Each structure stands twice: as structure tokens, then as C-alpha cells.
Amino acid sequence: MNYREQSLIKHAQWKGKIETVCRVPVESREALSLAYTPGVAEPCMAIHNDAEKSFELTRRWNTVPVITDGTAVLGLGDIGPEAGMPVMEGKCALFKAFGNVDAYPICIKSKDTDEIINTIKLISGSFGGINLEDISAPRCFEIETRLKEELDIPVFHDDQHGTAIVMTAALINALKLSGKKKDAIKIVINGAGAAGIAIAKFLMLYGIKDVTLCDLKGIVCDGEEWLNPAQKEIAKVTNKPRLKGKLADAMRGADVFIGVSGPNCVTKDMVKSMADKPILFPCANPVPEISPQDALDAGAFIVGTGSSEYPNQINNVLVFPGLFRGALDVRANTVNTEMMVAAAKGIADCVTDNQLARDYILPYAYDKAAHKSVAKAVAEAAIKSGAAKIKP
């Protein structure tokens, strides 16, 4: 099937992937008086006296906006907020299907960092959490950081942390199969944007010691003049041997390759130069850094991609529905490291030792048990770490 052509036809038929559904009766005078005026004045005043009551008396407790400025949409680049709507609607549909979270697409027509931050702050009282999506680097870093500092609800940039969490889950199970230890492997990440930097930081928090990033201009190394501010920061704690050169130089002797970059930038020779039982996660979409078959032909032990066309799909959809479900259930005031590590382990644990195989290291994206596992793990971590306001 040509998914692109069929998807365009389906979108024209669907005319939107989400809709508003009324949860209360409004077919009589009594029903209207309770759901709307005059009865609604009482919950209004209750919230006026205590804003926290908005989580108990409205749908705020279960509501998340999927917010973009359209500058980094699904590998398509800066296509604008309107063009980003199909992706944001799709994300909202997945929130509902797998986490029972009510999500709404909010596409902001601005590239100004302060304007975007202020817009989100002004509407934040309507939501239980904030999901940032497809905002280009390096602005996405500042937007997320400032919102996390200034809001008391969870703020999550899925392109950064969702990718990092699911990638770590895949790595946990791939290492089990390969027999390699997390503190004794070398990982190369190609793509030093929002996702690549977030993956590097998260892997190091998880216990990986040797991480090197590469970008179009070469290996990210402390002192290189071409690094942007975010790359300069990550360069201080990665690439400890201070390697210089290109991607091929970095991959020599590496145990793991992670690709969040562009198509066909990894060759069979690069795979052959890696350590024994190499693990490759080429996740560029729609065309990966190397085709899974080429990687396997060159000696790859395990291959995972971002595509549903191949085994071991490494997809953020395994993360965000369950993560927000768990965070909302305990009314968390943030998404902290403990909650994200719990999410990664929750995903990995869904594949039992008996099920684990070279072509099955992650649960399927549509596996509802996996989403429930993530939600439970995140809620427990939020309570244990002090981020939860309530206990369900």
C-alpha cells in the first residue's frame, strides 16, 4: 500500500481525527440548569475560591494540549502551524486511544520564543499538563526549560524526552540479548539536535559512560567553533576521548549506533567497523540512516527503526499516552527524571525474557498493556519522588 496517497484520501474523508463529545445530558430544562446556568455558578465560585478545585470540577484533570509552532514537523522541517495540524491531531487521537487522555491540537502562529512561552502560560490554567511537539532546536530547549520553571503542571517535550525514553527502553532489552553491560559500551548518536542531545543526556543519567554525538559537520567535540549553544553544553560531557572527524570515525569500535538524523548516511562498511554484536537504531523517517536489511547483511546483531514496516519499531507512541496518564492520575506538578526512567523500564519490562528476541525487543505501539505499564510506573515514581499532589 502507498501509505502517503491513501492517507491523503482518508484525511479528506475524515475531515479531522478528533471531535468534542458531550459528557452530560442537556435535553431538558433541569439538565441545562445543572450543566449550565444557573447551577454552574456554584462550581465557578468554588474554583474562584480555590483554583485547585478546577482539577475536581472540570475536565482539566484529564486534558493536555499538543502544542507546536510548525517549525520541525515530522522530518518535514518548517512547514508552518497549519500544516502541522494533521500530525497534532494524530497525536491527540493516540493520546485518547492509548491513554484515555483528552488532547487538543494547539498550533501557534509565531516563531518568537517569548511569545510562544507567554501564550502557553496564558492558557495553562485550562490543562492538566503540556505536551510540546515539533518545535525546532535550539528554541525548544529554552521553551521547555522556562515553562517547567514557571508552571506547576507537567511540561513534556516529546521530541526530546519521548524519543530518549523509548530509545532507552529498546537499549535495555537489546543489551540483555547481546550480553553487554551498560557501563562498558560505546554509543554513537548521529543527529545533534533536540532529540539527539536529549537521548545523550538521558542515556548518561541511566548509566551509559561513553557517548559520542555527530552532526552534519562532524563529531561533536568540545572546542569546535561550529557548535551551537546546546551542542557546546553537551560536548563538555560527551566524547571523552575527544575524537574528531566524521561519522565513520566515530562508529569505529562502537557497540551501539543511534540515528536521529537523515537518510542513507550509514554504510555497510561503517557497520562492519563496529564492535562485536553491533546494535543499530537508525530511526530517521521516512528513510532510515541505513536500511535494516543492509545493516543485518553487514553484521548487525539487532536493528530497530522508527518505521512500522520493520521489526522493533522504536516509536514515541509507547511513551506519551502512558506517561501523561500516570502523571495526570496523581496530579503531578512536573515530569522529572525519576518518572522518565520509570517509563523506560515500564516499556522494557513489557517484553518478558521468554518473549525477548532479536526481532522483538519492544512491545507493539498498539499494545494497551504496555501503556498501562508505563502509566503505573510513572504514577508510582511521581509519588515516590514527591512530584505527585494526590494519591489515587
Salt bridges, closest charged atoms under 4 A:
GLU52 OE1 - ARG331 NH1 3.55
GLU52 OE2 - LYS389 NZ 3.45
GLU56 OE1 - LYS53 NZ 3.61
ASP69 OD2 - ARG139 NH2 2.60
ASP78 OD2 - LYS111 NZ 2.51
GLU82 OE2 - LYS109 NZ 2.82
ASP102 OD2 - ARG59 NE 2.56
ASP102 OD1 - LYS96 NZ 2.83
ASP114 OD1 - ARG146 NH1 2.68
GLU133 OE2 - LYS91 NZ 2.86
GLU142 OE2 - ARG146 NH1 2.98
GLU144 OE2 - HIS161 NE2 2.65
GLU150 OE1 - LYS121 NZ 2.47
GLU150 OE2 - ARG146 NE 3.92
ASP152 OD2 - LYS389 NZ 3.68
ASP158 OD2 - LYS91 NZ 2.42
ASP159 OD2 - HIS157 NE2 3.23
GLU233 OE2 - LYS201 NZ 3.65
ASP249 OD1 - ARG252 NH2 3.62
ASP255 OD1 - LYS180 NZ 2.75
ASP294 OD1 - LYS268 NZ 3.97
ASP329 OD1 - ARG325 NH2 2.94
ASP353 OD1 - LYS176 NZ 3.76
GLU380 OE2 - LYS376 NZ 2.79
